[in-house]
């Protein structure tokens, strides 16, 4: 694909009526969104919050259009879900065709080919040339829980090792595994037991420690406070998501894998946010040749339909008794059809290459911003999974390590009011994360980051 073709946002080119430009027809939120927000407040539980006070009418390419006719640049992809675009033609067609045939039978009652095809594709795409098996579920948290079940069953051990800043979900077990209290855990305990937290490699805040050194620190803690022979599994996000898009230093993940292999511990890669072409490869684990025992995925795997998966070593996955894995909706046939179409789209349109091009565009803009604004403490990430960490400055105007959540919220609010969907994250609430669909054009990216630069120039 040429750079000019990429700029044309090929994934959603069947929607020419949805212009690929930012446009504000009204103030944000507009009158219809304000009316619908009043209905939402009256009908939807207050615990279900929203980032943008506007209601979507349609989306495609790199644009979300709201019910008032405002066109917003999408730097969130529904939190890394609409990787191939929110209305990719192949996904839309596959969903329509499958829904017309049947929407559900329950695979564990009357199976169907789509589930098997998805399993075959994921077995081939995930890291490692060993024999693999796959089980399908609905959400990332559900897949994480089932991965822990598989690991405990395979090892006969109980302890689960997670890491600082981790996010693994909102169920009881995955809340215990998640590091951040607010809003994910506050008031919802007690949580599941036998979950232990170890230090994460965080290059911006590690004082120059190498990945291997931080891994040794984590391993020492595990061996002294838990005991290697008590540990069923170690689960880590190769690039952390909600925790702040923290990319561990090189050597950290391989050192953990080596320790796991030596101690009969299963290594689980949580690739829910970082997987499926998001980081410029199929999986973030690919960078250092890490071969997990189990890979957990969701989000971008099915083009916007709810689907998650565990893919793992055949002997481990086959060790669970029949009926031990499953669920009523797991591997729904419509979601499976969407997944196959999404995977085809990624391959056909070289969206892995597109993710790398997006990284080049975004990094150039953010590196330039960081060079002139010391409040940008760190630029990190890979592919279309990039973030900046914002910090306070000292009396001489130099950047510090002190998080600046206030600035982060102000910049995000400025961008949203200007028609750019921007998400925040991080344990300290001071990270802006950028997760555009791979169908976005270069022109939209530059427009969005023009707005970001305006925000930084305006907020002092």
QUIGI-V85966 format. One record per residue. RES is the residue in one letter. NEAR is the number of other C-alpha atoms within 10 Angstrom. D_LAST is the distance of its C-alpha to the last C-alpha in Angstrom with 1 decimal. Layout:
# QUIGI-V85966
res: {RES & RES}
near: {NEAR & NEAR}
d_last: {D_LAST & D_LAST}
This chain:
# QUIGI-V85966
res: {X & X & X & X & X & X & X & X & X & X & X & X & X & X & X & X & X & X & X & X & X & X & X & X & X & X & X & X & X & X & X & X & X & X & X & X & X & X & X & X & X & X & X & X & X & X & X & X & X & X & X & X & X & X & X & X & X & X & X & X & X & X & X & X & X & X & X & X & X & X & X & X & X & X & X & X & X & X & X & X & X & X & X & X & X & X & X & X & X & X & X & X & X & X & X & X & X & X & X & X & X & X & X & X & X & X & X & X & X & X & X & X & X & X & X & X & X & X & X & X & X & X & X & X & X & X & X & X & X & X & X & X & X & X & X & X & X & X & X & X & X & X & X & X & X & X & X & X & X & X & X & X & X & X & X & X & X & X & X & X & X & X & X & X & X & X & X & X & X & X & X & X & X & X & X & X & X & X & X & X & X & X & X & X & X & X & X & X & X & X & X & X & X & X & X & X & X & X & X & X & X & X & X & X & X & X & X & X & X & X & X & X & X & X & X & X & X & X & X & X & X & X & X & X & X & X & X & X & X & X & X & X & X & X & X & X & X & X & X & X & X & X & X & X & X & X & X & X & X & X & X & X & X & X & X & X & X & X & X & X & X & X & X & X & X & X & X & X & X & X & X & X & X & X & X & X & X & X & X & X & X & X & X & X & X & X & X & X & X & X & X & X & X & X & X & X & X & X & X & X & X & X & X & X & X & X & X & X & X & X & X & X & X & X & X & X & X & X & X & X & X & X & X & X & X & X & X & X & X & X & X & X & X & X & X & X & X & X & X & X & X & X & X & X & X & X & X & X & X & X & X & X & X & X & X & X & X & X & X & X & X & X & X & X & X & X & X & X & X & X & X & X & X & X & X & X & X & X & X & X & X & X & X & X & X & X & X & X & X & X & X & X & X & X & X & X & X & X & X & X & X & X & X & X & X & X & X & X & X & X & X & X & X & X & X & X & X & X & X & X & X & X & X & X & X & X & X & X & X & X & X & X & X & X & X & X & X & X & X & X & X & X & X & X & X & X & X & X & X & X & X & X & X & X & X & X & X & X & X & X}
near: {10 & 7 & 11 & 10 & 10 & 22 & 16 & 17 & 22 & 19 & 28 & 23 & 17 & 13 & 15 & 10 & 7 & 17 & 14 & 24 & 15 & 21 & 16 & 18 & 12 & 11 & 12 & 19 & 19 & 19 & 14 & 15 & 18 & 16 & 11 & 15 & 17 & 11 & 11 & 13 & 12 & 10 & 9 & 11 & 9 & 9 & 7 & 8 & 10 & 7 & 11 & 17 & 16 & 21 & 19 & 17 & 13 & 15 & 22 & 28 & 33 & 32 & 32 & 26 & 24 & 22 & 17 & 21 & 17 & 24 & 26 & 26 & 29 & 28 & 26 & 22 & 26 & 18 & 19 & 28 & 26 & 29 & 33 & 37 & 28 & 25 & 21 & 27 & 21 & 21 & 29 & 16 & 15 & 20 & 22 & 14 & 13 & 18 & 15 & 10 & 11 & 10 & 13 & 17 & 14 & 17 & 21 & 15 & 8 & 8 & 14 & 17 & 12 & 21 & 23 & 16 & 15 & 25 & 22 & 15 & 14 & 24 & 22 & 16 & 15 & 23 & 22 & 17 & 11 & 12 & 11 & 22 & 19 & 23 & 23 & 28 & 25 & 21 & 18 & 26 & 25 & 25 & 28 & 31 & 18 & 21 & 27 & 23 & 16 & 25 & 28 & 19 & 18 & 19 & 17 & 12 & 16 & 18 & 23 & 23 & 21 & 24 & 21 & 20 & 25 & 26 & 27 & 28 & 21 & 18 & 19 & 18 & 20 & 23 & 23 & 26 & 29 & 25 & 21 & 20 & 13 & 9 & 9 & 17 & 19 & 10 & 9 & 12 & 10 & 10 & 15 & 13 & 13 & 17 & 19 & 19 & 20 & 19 & 17 & 24 & 27 & 22 & 19 & 18 & 10 & 13 & 8 & 11 & 15 & 18 & 23 & 18 & 16 & 24 & 26 & 17 & 15 & 20 & 20 & 15 & 16 & 19 & 13 & 9 & 10 & 17 & 13 & 20 & 14 & 19 & 27 & 28 & 28 & 24 & 25 & 22 & 29 & 25 & 26 & 27 & 25 & 25 & 22 & 28 & 30 & 26 & 22 & 22 & 21 & 15 & 16 & 22 & 24 & 18 & 18 & 22 & 21 & 13 & 17 & 20 & 12 & 10 & 14 & 15 & 27 & 26 & 26 & 26 & 29 & 32 & 26 & 28 & 29 & 32 & 29 & 31 & 27 & 30 & 28 & 25 & 20 & 20 & 24 & 27 & 25 & 17 & 13 & 12 & 12 & 21 & 20 & 22 & 25 & 30 & 28 & 30 & 30 & 31 & 27 & 31 & 32 & 27 & 29 & 25 & 22 & 24 & 29 & 28 & 28 & 29 & 28 & 29 & 19 & 16 & 12 & 18 & 23 & 15 & 12 & 15 & 9 & 8 & 8 & 12 & 17 & 16 & 16 & 14 & 18 & 25 & 31 & 25 & 26 & 26 & 30 & 30 & 29 & 30 & 30 & 22 & 24 & 28 & 24 & 14 & 19 & 20 & 13 & 9 & 17 & 15 & 27 & 21 & 20 & 27 & 25 & 20 & 19 & 29 & 20 & 14 & 17 & 24 & 21 & 12 & 17 & 20 & 16 & 12 & 18 & 17 & 11 & 9 & 18 & 18 & 26 & 23 & 23 & 19 & 20 & 20 & 22 & 22 & 27 & 31 & 26 & 24 & 26 & 25 & 28 & 29 & 24 & 20 & 19 & 12 & 7 & 6 & 11 & 13 & 17 & 16 & 16 & 15 & 21 & 21 & 21 & 13 & 21 & 23 & 17 & 14 & 24 & 21 & 19 & 19 & 23 & 21 & 17 & 20 & 25 & 27 & 25 & 25 & 25 & 22 & 19 & 24 & 18 & 16 & 20 & 22 & 32 & 23 & 27 & 24 & 27 & 34 & 33 & 32 & 29 & 29 & 25 & 20 & 14 & 23 & 21 & 14 & 14 & 24 & 18 & 13 & 19 & 23 & 17 & 14 & 19 & 19 & 11 & 10 & 10 & 6}
d_last: {41.5 & 40.0 & 36.3 & 37.2 & 38.9 & 35.9 & 33.7 & 36.1 & 35.3 & 39.0 & 38.9 & 38.5 & 40.1 & 42.6 & 40.1 & 39.8 & 39.2 & 35.9 & 33.9 & 31.5 & 28.7 & 25.6 & 26.5 & 25.4 & 28.5 & 27.2 & 24.1 & 23.2 & 25.3 & 28.2 & 31.2 & 33.3 & 30.7 & 30.2 & 34.0 & 34.3 & 31.6 & 33.7 & 36.7 & 34.8 & 34.0 & 37.6 & 39.1 & 37.0 & 36.5 & 33.2 & 32.6 & 32.1 & 28.5 & 26.8 & 23.5 & 23.7 & 25.2 & 27.4 & 30.9 & 32.0 & 35.1 & 35.4 & 33.7 & 34.6 & 33.4 & 29.6 & 29.4 & 29.6 & 30.9 & 30.7 & 33.4 & 31.9 & 31.9 & 28.3 & 28.0 & 25.2 & 24.6 & 25.6 & 23.7 & 25.4 & 29.2 & 29.9 & 28.7 & 30.5 & 33.7 & 34.1 & 34.1 & 36.8 & 35.2 & 35.5 & 38.8 & 40.2 & 43.7 & 45.7 & 44.2 & 44.8 & 48.4 & 49.1 & 48.0 & 50.1 & 53.1 & 53.0 & 52.4 & 55.4 & 57.5 & 56.4 & 53.2 & 54.4 & 57.4 & 55.8 & 56.3 & 58.1 & 60.6 & 61.2 & 59.2 & 58.1 & 57.5 & 53.7 & 52.9 & 55.1 & 53.5 & 50.0 & 51.3 & 53.0 & 49.8 & 47.6 & 50.3 & 50.3 & 46.5 & 45.4 & 45.5 & 48.9 & 52.4 & 54.1 & 55.7 & 53.3 & 53.4 & 50.8 & 50.4 & 48.3 & 46.4 & 43.8 & 40.4 & 38.7 & 39.2 & 42.9 & 43.3 & 41.7 & 44.1 & 47.0 & 46.1 & 46.3 & 49.6 & 51.0 & 49.9 & 51.5 & 54.6 & 54.9 & 54.5 & 55.9 & 53.0 & 50.4 & 47.2 & 44.1 & 41.4 & 37.8 & 34.6 & 31.4 & 28.6 & 31.4 & 31.6 & 35.1 & 35.4 & 36.0 & 39.8 & 41.2 & 41.8 & 38.6 & 36.5 & 38.2 & 37.2 & 33.6 & 31.3 & 28.5 & 29.7 & 27.3 & 28.1 & 31.0 & 33.2 & 32.5 & 35.8 & 37.7 & 39.8 & 42.1 & 41.5 & 44.0 & 45.2 & 45.8 & 42.2 & 40.8 & 37.3 & 36.9 & 34.1 & 32.3 & 31.4 & 27.6 & 27.1 & 23.4 & 24.5 & 28.1 & 28.0 & 29.9 & 32.7 & 34.6 & 35.3 & 38.9 & 37.9 & 35.7 & 38.6 & 41.0 & 38.9 & 38.9 & 42.7 & 43.5 & 41.9 & 43.8 & 47.1 & 46.9 & 45.5 & 46.9 & 49.7 & 49.9 & 53.1 & 51.4 & 48.6 & 49.2 & 46.1 & 42.7 & 40.1 & 36.9 & 34.4 & 34.5 & 30.8 & 29.4 & 28.0 & 26.4 & 26.1 & 23.2 & 25.1 & 26.3 & 28.7 & 31.1 & 32.1 & 35.3 & 38.4 & 37.1 & 38.7 & 41.9 & 42.5 & 42.2 & 44.6 & 47.0 & 47.0 & 47.6 & 50.5 & 52.1 & 51.9 & 52.9 & 49.4 & 48.1 & 44.8 & 42.9 & 40.0 & 37.8 & 36.8 & 36.0 & 32.6 & 33.0 & 36.5 & 38.2 & 36.7 & 33.0 & 32.4 & 34.6 & 37.8 & 39.7 & 38.4 & 35.8 & 38.8 & 40.2 & 38.0 & 40.0 & 43.2 & 42.9 & 45.7 & 45.0 & 48.0 & 46.2 & 43.3 & 41.6 & 40.0 & 39.0 & 36.1 & 36.6 & 40.3 & 41.5 & 39.3 & 38.0 & 41.2 & 41.4 & 43.0 & 42.6 & 44.9 & 46.1 & 47.7 & 49.5 & 52.5 & 55.7 & 57.5 & 54.7 & 54.1 & 57.8 & 58.5 & 57.3 & 60.2 & 60.6 & 58.6 & 56.2 & 53.5 & 52.8 & 51.8 & 52.6 & 49.9 & 49.1 & 49.4 & 49.8 & 51.6 & 49.1 & 46.2 & 48.4 & 49.1 & 45.4 & 44.9 & 47.6 & 46.2 & 42.7 & 44.0 & 46.2 & 43.2 & 41.2 & 44.2 & 45.4 & 42.0 & 41.0 & 37.8 & 37.5 & 37.2 & 34.7 & 32.5 & 32.6 & 31.7 & 28.7 & 27.6 & 27.9 & 25.7 & 22.9 & 23.0 & 22.9 & 19.7 & 18.0 & 19.4 & 18.1 & 14.5 & 15.0 & 16.5 & 13.6 & 10.7 & 11.8 & 10.0 & 12.9 & 15.6 & 18.6 & 19.9 & 23.3 & 26.1 & 28.9 & 30.0 & 28.3 & 26.9 & 23.6 & 20.5 & 17.3 & 16.5 & 12.9 & 12.7 & 11.0 & 11.1 & 13.6 & 14.0 & 14.7 & 11.7 & 14.0 & 13.8 & 16.0 & 18.0 & 16.4 & 15.6 & 12.3 & 13.8 & 11.3 & 8.7 & 11.9 & 13.1 & 10.2 & 10.5 & 14.3 & 14.4 & 12.8 & 15.3 & 18.1 & 17.7 & 18.0 & 21.1 & 20.2 & 21.6 & 19.4 & 20.6 & 19.1 & 21.3 & 21.8 & 23.4 & 20.1 & 18.5 & 15.8 & 17.4 & 17.1 & 20.7 & 22.2 & 25.9 & 27.0 & 30.7 & 32.6 & 33.8 & 30.5 & 30.5 & 28.6 & 27.6 & 25.9 & 24.1 & 22.7 & 21.8 & 20.0 & 18.0 & 17.2 & 15.5 & 13.7 & 12.4 & 11.4 & 9.5 & 7.4 & 7.2 & 6.4 & 3.8 & 0.0}
